[in-house]
Amino acid sequence: MSQEKHATSNSAPRSPMGQMMPVAKAKDFKGSIAKLIGYLGKHKWTILFVCILALASTVFTILGPKILGQATDEIFTGFMKQIAGTGSIDFGRVGRIVLWLAGLYGIASIFSYLQGFVMSAVTAEVTFKLRKDISEKMHKLPLGYYDKTTYGEVLSRITNDVDTISHTLNQSLTQMITSVASLTGISVMMLTISWQLTLATLCVIPVSMIVVLMIVKKSQRHFKDQQKYLGRVNGHVEEMFSSHVVVKAFGGEDDSLKIFGEYNEALYKAAWKANFLSGLTMPIITFIGNLAYVAICILGGYYTVNGTMTVGGIQAFIQYVRSFTQPIAQMANISNVLQHTAAAAERVFDLLDEQEEAKEGANALSVNHDHTVPNTGTPVHISGHVDFKQVSFGYDPDKIIIRNFSAKVKPGQKIAIVGPTGAGKTTIVKLLMRFYDVTSGAITIDGHDIRMFKRDELRSLFGMVLQDTWLFHGTIADNIRYGRLDASDEEVQSAAIAAQADHFVRTLPDGYNMVLNEEANNISQGQKQLLTIARAILADPAILILDEATSSVDTRTEILIQKAMDNLMRGRTSFVIAHRLSTIRNADLILVMRDGDIVEQGTHTELIGKNGFYANLYNSQFEAAG
């Protein structure tokens, strides 16, 4: 199927005065984190293994200061004996303690490496699944979603937001496990040295938690704003770069820069506030920890002088105190990362929770490659008989724009749909291909309600050629073959010949193997249109939808395109949205629309003879041309 893809790229919500509307706070912090945890469910045993590795690494690391304290005591005791003349330092014992210490730290490093390696694999799988789910969701969303959402906003969710989640899972999750294990283990080790000093140290925790909670409460709103405005900046940049020729042609640079400046300023303010508040956490936690450190040093010195503690004991305890504040600071930092992650996750899951197109029933009709419907008792061949039965539709159910539209189309007929801008011509096509479902009435193809078909198989019956051509980065042959992916090179060339495209393709560097760039602007507009027609011919659809494609090309190319379209329409039911009425004079049936209603229908000669609305439209084009 040759289906040109076009969607309206609206800008972000703006007030009537042109100013950006305020962004709401994160709606469900806990819910977003809970959904993210749900994505980790299938990896629970792997994550448990990571936890065990993290705990093992932490335990071996925590034992280090106490063993080092034993070495200090050995050196201090031996030194005192040496002064008293009763002995000397046992360097052999000190050496054995140092080797034990090196072994412990080496094992801890191995466990830490394994932990990071395994968690990286889990993170890659989770983010792969997230992106896969988003990609699948994008194909299930109704066209109306893309009518109200910018491309950049969607891209931001699948790139920036998923990357934020990936970074958190890869770094912060294991760091959180390590921090909790370190805090617990260090507390136990400190208790084995001095319970009095341990109680004094533990006073740091409630004070630190109060500070962290206060900062989290203040900064969460700004993290959410940061992600929102980042999406808007991306959306605006994508929109401006994809249409920069139009922007320059209409002198819209200043307006574009003004809008970008507003979005960028909002992003700057949100990011500055979020980062400033989160940046306060570490210095404050460190300051509180240093107060505790000073108190421990004074008390430890007092206990050592009194003989209550050894020099090695106080040295080990001081090391533990320095290590004790580190996991607290890490957990505070993780809380900031979690806010950022929750904001990103909420945006991702908002997209995944968007209402999808209504699902087909279990008995939905399918279509074979030969345009037959096999699951109807006796296989029925689709000949192209289309019947509109009192169709009514509105994008908003309260605002009906198509009212009681009825028309019968026989197989092989060429049907032209004409009317002024806003009459509902394109809407009829969207309903025919089930981009939207009718509000009331029905559209049938060979007697089958189109709502009974599977959407993708229904659309395989149609070939679509629009004014706005869509070609992708790839060879010319690949772009034509998009109409039928299993087509041979000979079939691709035959389609190009029928579409009057073969001659110009052969004059290009590399011919059919020439690579089109991302914008496909290394060939002309007319050449692009011929390639899309070749694609439709290769698809061999039962029904054609043609949006007059000759308005932006020269006369010679227009003749070529018209020949190609005549080849394409031969023997097929065709719907032509006509802008220049002179091109549809030979149509079998012309439907004249105004304000969503068919006001006239008939052949060109019949309608001109009525001297009604169609005759006025037709004559006005020649008057304007004259």
C-alpha positions in Angstrom: 0.0 0.0 0.0 1.3 3.4 -0.9 0.2 5.4 2.1 1.6 8.9 2.4 1.9 9.9 6.1 0.9 13.3 7.1 -0.1 14.7 10.5 -0.6 18.1 11.9 2.2 19.2 14.1 0.6 21.6 16.6 2.6 23.8 18.9 2.5 23.4 22.7 -0.6 24.8 24.5 -0.8 28.6 24.5 -3.2 31.1 25.9 -5.1 33.5 23.7 -2.5 36.2 24.4 0.3 33.9 23.0 1.9 33.1 26.4 2.7 29.6 27.5 0.1 28.0 29.8 1.4 26.9 33.3 2.6 23.3 33.6 0.9 21.1 36.2 2.8 19.3 39.0 3.6 15.6 38.8 0.2 13.9 39.3 1.3 10.6 40.6 4.9 10.2 41.9 4.3 6.9 43.7 2.2 5.5 40.9 4.9 6.2 38.3 7.6 4.6 40.4 5.3 1.6 41.0 4.7 1.1 37.3 8.5 1.4 36.7 9.0 -1.3 39.3 6.4 -3.4 37.5 8.7 -3.3 34.4 11.4 -4.9 36.6 9.2 -7.7 37.7 10.4 -10.3 35.2 14.0 -9.5 36.3 13.3 -10.0 40.0 15.7 -12.9 40.5 18.4 -11.2 38.6 17.9 -8.1 40.7 18.0 -10.3 43.8 21.4 -11.6 42.6 22.5 -8.0 42.1 21.5 -7.3 45.7 23.5 -10.2 47.0 26.5 -9.0 45.0 26.1 -5.5 46.3 25.7 -6.8 49.9 28.8 -9.0 49.6 30.8 -6.1 48.1 29.7 -3.8 50.9 30.4 -6.3 53.7 34.0 -6.9 52.5 34.5 -3.2 52.2 33.1 -2.5 55.7 35.4 -5.0 57.3 38.4 -3.1 56.1 38.6 -0.2 58.7 38.3 -2.6 61.6 41.1 -4.9 60.3 43.2 -1.8 59.6 42.6 -0.8 63.2 44.1 -4.1 64.3 47.3 -3.3 62.3 47.4 0.2 63.9 47.1 -1.4 67.4 49.8 -3.9 66.6 52.2 -1.1 65.5 51.2 1.2 68.5 51.7 -1.7 71.0 55.0 -2.8 69.5 56.2 0.8 69.4 55.3 1.3 73.1 57.1 -2.0 74.0 60.1 -0.9 72.0 60.2 2.4 74.0 59.9 0.4 77.3 62.6 -2.0 76.1 60.3 -5.1 76.5 59.7 -5.9 72.9 59.4 -4.6 69.3 56.9 -4.3 66.4 55.8 -7.6 64.9 56.1 -6.6 61.3 55.2 -10.2 60.2 51.8 -9.9 61.9 51.3 -6.4 60.4 52.2 -7.8 57.0 49.6 -10.6 57.3 46.9 -8.1 58.3 47.8 -5.9 55.3 47.6 -8.9 53.0 44.2 -9.8 54.5 43.1 -6.3 54.0 44.3 -6.2 50.3 42.4 -9.5 49.7 39.2 -8.2 51.2 39.3 -5.0 49.1 40.1 -7.1 46.0 37.1 -9.4 46.5 34.9 -6.4 47.2 36.0 -4.9 43.8 35.2 -8.1 42.0 31.7 -8.3 43.5 31.2 -4.6 42.6 32.2 -5.1 39.0 29.9 -8.2 38.7 27.1 -6.1 40.2 27.5 -3.3 37.7 27.9 -5.8 34.8 24.7 -7.7 35.6 22.7 -4.5 36.3 23.8 -3.0 33.0 22.2 -6.0 31.2 19.0 -5.7 33.2 18.9 -1.9 32.4 19.4 -2.5 28.7 16.6 -5.1 28.6 14.2 -2.8 30.5 14.8 0.2 28.4 14.6 -1.9 25.2 11.2 -3.1 26.3 10.1 0.5 27.2 11.1 1.7 23.7 9.5 -1.3 22.1 6.3 -0.7 24.0 6.3 3.0 23.1 6.9 2.1 19.4 4.0 -0.4 19.4 1.8 2.1 21.3 2.5 4.8 18.6 1.0 2.5 16.0 -2.1 1.8 18.1 -2.9 5.4 18.9 -5.7 7.1 17.0 -4.8 9.7 14.4 -6.4 12.3 16.7 -3.5 11.9 19.2 -1.0 13.1 16.6 -3.3 15.9 15.6 -2.8 17.5 19.0 0.7 16.4 19.9 4.0 17.7 18.3 6.5 15.2 16.9 9.2 16.6 19.2 7.1 15.9 22.2 6.7 12.3 21.3 10.4 12.0 20.4 11.4 13.5 23.7 9.5 10.8 25.6 11.1 8.0 23.6 14.7 9.5 23.9 15.2 11.9 26.8 12.8 10.4 29.2 13.7 6.8 28.5 17.4 7.7 28.8 16.7 9.3 32.2 15.1 6.0 33.4 18.0 4.0 32.0 20.6 6.1 33.8 18.7 5.7 37.1 18.3 1.9 36.8 21.9 1.5 35.8 23.5 3.7 38.5 21.1 4.8 41.2 19.4 1.4 41.9 22.6 -0.4 42.8 23.8 2.6 44.6 20.7 2.6 46.7 21.2 -1.0 47.6 24.8 -0.4 48.4 24.0 2.7 50.5 21.4 0.9 52.6 23.7 -2.0 53.1 26.6 0.3 54.0 24.6 2.3 56.5 23.4 -0.9 58.2 26.8 -2.6 58.2 28.7 0.5 59.3 26.3 0.9 62.2 26.9 -2.7 63.3 30.7 -2.3 63.1 30.6 0.9 65.1 28.5 -0.8 67.8 31.2 -3.4 68.1 33.7 -0.7 68.9 31.7 1.7 71.1 28.0 1.9 71.6 28.3 5.4 73.2 30.0 6.9 70.1 27.6 5.0 67.9 24.5 6.6 69.5 26.1 10.0 69.0 26.7 9.3 65.4 23.2 8.0 64.7 21.8 11.4 65.7 22.9 12.5 62.2 20.2 10.3 60.5 17.0 12.0 61.6 18.4 15.5 61.0 19.6 14.5 57.6 16.3 12.9 56.7 14.3 16.0 57.7 16.6 18.1 55.4 16.2 15.7 52.5 12.4 15.5 52.8 12.2 19.3 52.8 14.3 19.6 49.7 12.5 16.8 47.9 9.1 18.5 48.6 10.4 21.8 47.2 12.2 20.5 44.1 9.8 17.8 42.7 7.6 20.4 41.0 10.6 21.9 39.2 11.9 18.5 38.0 8.5 17.8 36.4 8.5 21.3 34.8 12.0 20.6 33.5 10.9 17.4 31.6 7.8 19.1 30.3 9.6 22.2 28.9 12.4 20.0 27.5 9.7 18.2 25.4 8.4 21.6 24.2 11.8 22.9 23.2 12.4 19.7 21.3 9.0 19.9 19.6 9.6 23.5 18.5 13.1 22.8 17.2 12.0 19.8 15.3 9.1 21.7 13.8 11.2 24.7 12.8 14.0 22.7 11.2 11.7 20.4 9.3 10.0 23.5 7.7 12.9 26.0 7.7 12.3 26.9 4.0 8.7 28.0 4.8 9.9 29.9 7.9 12.5 31.8 5.8 10.1 32.4 2.9 7.6 34.1 5.2 10.1 35.9 7.3 9.1 34.0 10.4 12.6 33.8 11.9 11.9 36.5 14.6 8.7 34.9 15.6 10.3 31.5 15.8 13.2 32.8 17.9 10.7 34.6 20.2 8.7 31.4 20.8 11.9 29.4 21.3 13.1 32.0 23.7 10.0 31.7 25.8 10.3 27.9 25.9 14.0 28.0 26.5 13.5 30.6 29.3 10.9 28.4 31.0 13.2 25.3 30.7 16.1 27.4 32.1 14.1 28.5 35.1 12.7 25.1 35.8 16.1 23.4 35.4 17.9 26.1 37.5 15.5 25.8 40.4 15.5 21.9 40.3 19.3 21.7 40.1 19.9 24.5 42.7 17.6 22.8 45.3 19.0 19.3 44.6 22.5 20.8 44.8 21.9 22.0 48.3 21.5 18.4 49.6 25.1 17.3 49.5 26.6 20.4 51.2 24.0 20.4 54.0 24.4 16.6 54.6 28.2 17.0 54.6 28.0 19.9 57.0 25.8 17.9 59.4 28.2 14.9 59.0 31.2 17.1 59.8 29.6 18.3 63.0 29.2 14.7 64.1 32.7 14.0 63.0 34.1 16.8 65.2 32.1 15.5 68.2 33.3 11.9 67.7 37.0 13.1 67.4 36.7 14.9 70.8 34.8 12.1 72.5 37.1 9.4 71.0 40.2 11.3 72.2 38.8 11.5 75.6 38.0 7.7 75.7 41.5 6.9 74.4 43.2 9.0 77.1 41.0 7.2 79.7 42.0 3.8 78.3 38.4 3.0 77.4 39.4 2.7 73.7 42.5 1.7 71.8 44.2 4.0 69.3 43.4 1.5 66.6 39.7 1.4 67.8 39.3 5.2 67.6 41.1 5.3 64.2 38.7 2.6 62.9 35.7 4.3 64.4 36.7 7.7 62.8 37.0 5.9 59.4 33.5 4.5 59.9 32.1 7.9 60.8 33.6 9.4 57.6 32.1 6.4 55.7 28.8 6.7 57.6 27.9 10.1 56.1 28.7 9.0 52.6 25.7 6.6 52.1 23.4 9.2 53.7 24.6 11.8 51.2 24.3 9.2 48.4 20.7 8.4 49.5 19.9 12.1 49.5 21.3 12.4 46.0 19.4 9.4 44.9 16.2 11.0 46.2 16.8 13.9 43.7 17.5 11.4 40.9 14.3 9.6 41.7 12.3 12.8 41.4 13.8 13.4 37.9 13.1 9.7 37.1 9.5 9.9 38.4 8.9 12.9 36.2 10.3 11.1 33.2 8.5 7.9 34.0 5.2 9.7 34.4 5.5 11.2 30.9 6.4 7.8 29.4 3.5 6.0 31.1 1.1 8.8 30.3 1.9 8.0 26.6 1.6 4.3 27.2 -1.8 4.9 29.0 -3.2 6.9 26.2 -6.5 5.6 24.8 -5.9 3.3 21.8 -8.0 2.8 18.7 -11.0 0.6 19.4 -9.9 -3.0 19.1 -11.2 -5.3 16.4 -13.4 -8.2 17.5 -12.2 -11.8 17.6 -14.1 -12.4 14.3 -12.7 -9.4 12.5 -12.4 -10.0 8.7 -9.0 -10.4 7.1 -7.9 -9.8 3.5 -5.7 -12.0 1.4 -3.1 -10.6 -1.0 -5.4 -11.3 -3.9 -8.0 -9.0 -2.3 -10.3 -11.8 -1.1 -12.0 -12.1 2.2 -11.5 -15.7 3.3 -13.3 -15.9 6.7 -16.8 -15.2 5.3 -17.9 -18.8 4.6 -17.2 -18.6 0.8 -14.2 -16.4 0.0 -15.4 -13.0 -1.3 -13.3 -11.1 -3.8 -13.1 -7.3 -3.1 -14.2 -5.7 -6.4 -14.3 -2.1 -5.0 -18.0 -1.5 -4.4 -18.2 1.2 -1.8 -21.4 2.4 -0.1 -21.7 5.4 2.3 -24.9 5.0 4.3 -26.1 8.1 6.0 -22.7 8.7 7.5 -22.3 11.4 10.2 -19.1 12.3 11.9 -17.5 14.9 14.2 -14.0 15.1 15.6 -15.7 16.3 18.6 -19.0 14.3 19.2 -20.8 17.5 20.1 -19.7 19.2 16.8 -20.9 17.1 13.8 -19.2 18.2 10.6 -20.3 15.4 8.2 -24.1 15.0 8.2 -26.1 12.2 6.6 -23.5 11.6 3.8 -24.8 8.9 1.4 -23.3 7.7 -1.9 -23.0 4.5 -3.9 -19.8 3.8 -5.8 -19.6 1.0 -8.3 -16.5 -1.1 -8.9 -14.0 0.6 -11.2 -15.6 4.0 -11.1 -13.7 7.3 -10.7 -15.3 9.3 -8.0 -14.3 13.0 -7.6 -14.9 14.7 -4.3 -14.9 18.5 -4.7 -15.8 21.5 -2.6 -14.4 24.6 -0.9 -11.8 24.4 1.8 -13.3 22.9 5.0 -16.1 21.2 3.2 -15.1 17.8 4.6 -13.3 16.2 1.6 -10.3 14.9 3.4 -12.4 13.8 6.4 -14.3 11.5 4.1 -11.0 9.8 3.1 -10.0 9.5 6.7 -13.3 7.8 7.5 -12.9 5.5 4.5 -9.5 4.2 5.7 -10.7 4.1 9.4 -8.3 6.7 10.7 -11.5 7.7 12.5 -14.7 5.7 12.9 -18.1 7.2 11.9 -20.2 8.7 14.6 -23.3 7.2 13.0 -24.3 5.4 9.8 -21.9 3.0 8.1 -19.4 2.6 5.2 -19.3 -0.7 3.5 -17.0 -2.3 1.0 -18.6 -5.0 -1.1 -21.4 -5.3 1.5 -19.0 -5.6 4.5 -19.0 -2.8 7.1 -15.4 -1.5 7.2 -15.5 -1.7 11.1 -15.7 -5.5 10.7 -12.2 -5.6 9.1 -8.8 -5.6 10.8 -7.6 -2.1 10.4 -4.2 -2.9 8.8 -5.8 -5.4 6.4 -8.5 -2.9 5.5 -5.9 -0.3 4.7 -4.0 -2.8 2.5 -7.0 -2.6 0.1 -6.1 1.1 -0.5 -3.4 2.8 -2.4 -2.9 6.5 -1.4 -1.1 9.3 -3.2 -1.2 12.7 -1.6 0.1 16.1 -2.5 2.6 15.9 0.4 4.9 13.1 -0.7 6.5 10.9 1.8 9.8 9.2 0.9 12.3 7.8 3.4 16.1 7.7 3.6 17.1 4.8 1.4 17.5 3.9 -2.2 14.9 4.7 -4.9 14.2 1.0 -5.3 13.5 0.6 -1.6 11.1 3.5 -1.6 9.1 2.0 -4.5 9.3 -1.4 -2.9 7.7 0.0 0.2 4.4 -0.7 -1.6 5.1 -4.4 -1.6 8.2 -5.5 0.3 8.5 -8.9 -1.4 8.6 -7.4 -4.9 11.4 -8.3 -7.2 13.7 -5.8 -8.9 11.9 -6.5 -12.2 8.5 -5.7 -10.6 9.9 -2.5 -9.1 11.1 -1.4 -12.6 7.8 -2.3 -14.2 6.0 -0.2 -11.7 8.4 2.7 -12.4 7.8 2.4 -16.1 4.0 2.4 -15.6 4.4 5.5 -13.4 6.5 7.3 -16.1 9.4 7.4 -13.6 11.8 4.9 -15.2 13.3 7.4 -17.6 14.3 10.0 -15.0 15.5 7.3 -12.6 18.0 6.0 -15.2 19.4 9.5 -15.6 20.3 9.7 -11.9 23.6 8.7 -10.4 23.4 5.0 -9.5 19.8 4.8 -11.0 17.5 2.7 -8.8 20.3 2.4 -6.2 20.6 6.1 -5.7 20.1 6.9 -2.0 17.6 9.6 -1.1 18.6 11.8 1.8 16.5 12.2 4.9 14.4 15.1 3.4 14.4 13.4 0.0 15.2 16.8 -1.5 18.0 15.6 -3.8 15.3 15.0 -6.4 12.5 17.3 -7.6 9.0 17.5 -6.3 7.6 16.1 -9.5 10.0 13.2 -9.4 9.1 12.4 -5.8 5.4 12.3 -6.9 6.1 9.9 -9.7 7.9 7.6 -7.2 4.9 7.6 -4.9 2.7 6.7 -7.8 5.1 3.8 -8.7 4.8 2.6 -5.2 1.0 2.6 -5.4 1.1 0.7 -8.7 3.4 -1.9 -7.2 1.0 -2.3 -4.3 -1.7 -3.2 -6.8 -4.6 -2.0 -4.5 -8.2 -2.6 -5.0 -9.2 1.0 -4.3 -7.3 4.2 -4.9 -7.3 7.5 -3.0 -5.7 10.4 -4.9 -5.2 13.9 -3.7 -4.5 16.0 -6.8 -0.8 15.9 -7.0 0.0 18.3 -9.8 -0.5 21.7 -8.3 3.2 22.3 -7.5 4.9 21.0 -10.6 5.6 22.3 -14.1 3.3 21.6 -17.1 5.5 18.8 -18.6 5.7 17.0 -15.3 2.0 17.5 -14.7 1.3 15.6 -18.0 3.6 12.8 -16.9 1.9 12.6 -13.5 -1.5 12.6 -15.1 -0.5 9.7 -17.4 0.9 7.8 -14.5 -2.3 8.4 -12.5 -4.4 7.3 -15.4 -2.4 4.0 -15.5 -2.9 3.7 -11.8 -6.6 4.2 -11.9 -7.4 1.9 -14.8 -9.8 -0.8 -13.7 -9.8 0.3 -10.0 -12.3 2.2 -7.9 -10.7 5.6 -7.4 -11.5 8.5 -5.1 -10.0 11.8 -6.2 -9.9 14.8 -4.0 -9.9 17.5 -6.6 -8.7 21.1 -6.2 -8.5 22.0 -9.9 -11.8 21.0 -11.3 -10.6 20.8 -14.9 -8.7 17.6 -14.0 -11.8 15.6 -13.1 -14.1 16.4 -16.0 -14.0 12.7 -17.0 -15.0 11.4 -13.6 -17.8 8.8 -13.5 -19.4 10.6 -10.5 -18.6 13.9 -8.9 -19.7 14.5 -5.3 -20.0 18.2 -4.5 -19.6 18.9 -0.8 -20.3 22.0 1.3 -20.3 22.2 5.1 -20.2 18.4 5.4 -23.1 17.7 3.2 -23.4 16.5 -0.4 -25.2 19.3 -2.1 -24.9 18.0 -5.7 -23.8 14.8 -7.4 -23.5 13.7 -11.0 -21.2 13.8 -14.0 -19.4 17.0 -15.0 -21.8 17.6 -17.9 -24.9 17.1 -15.7 -23.6 19.4 -12.9 -22.7 22.2 -15.3 -26.2 21.8 -16.8 -27.8 22.4 -13.4 -26.0 25.7 -13.2 -25.7 25.3 -9.4 -23.0 25.3 -6.8 -20.6 23.1 -8.8 -21.0 25.3 -11.9 -20.2 28.4 -9.8 -17.0 26.7 -8.4 -15.9 25.6 -11.9 -16.5 28.9 -13.5 -14.9 30.8 -10.7 -11.6 29.0 -11.3 -11.5 30.1 -14.9 -12.5 33.6 -13.9 -9.6 33.7 -11.4 -7.3 32.3 -14.0 -8.4 34.9 -16.5 
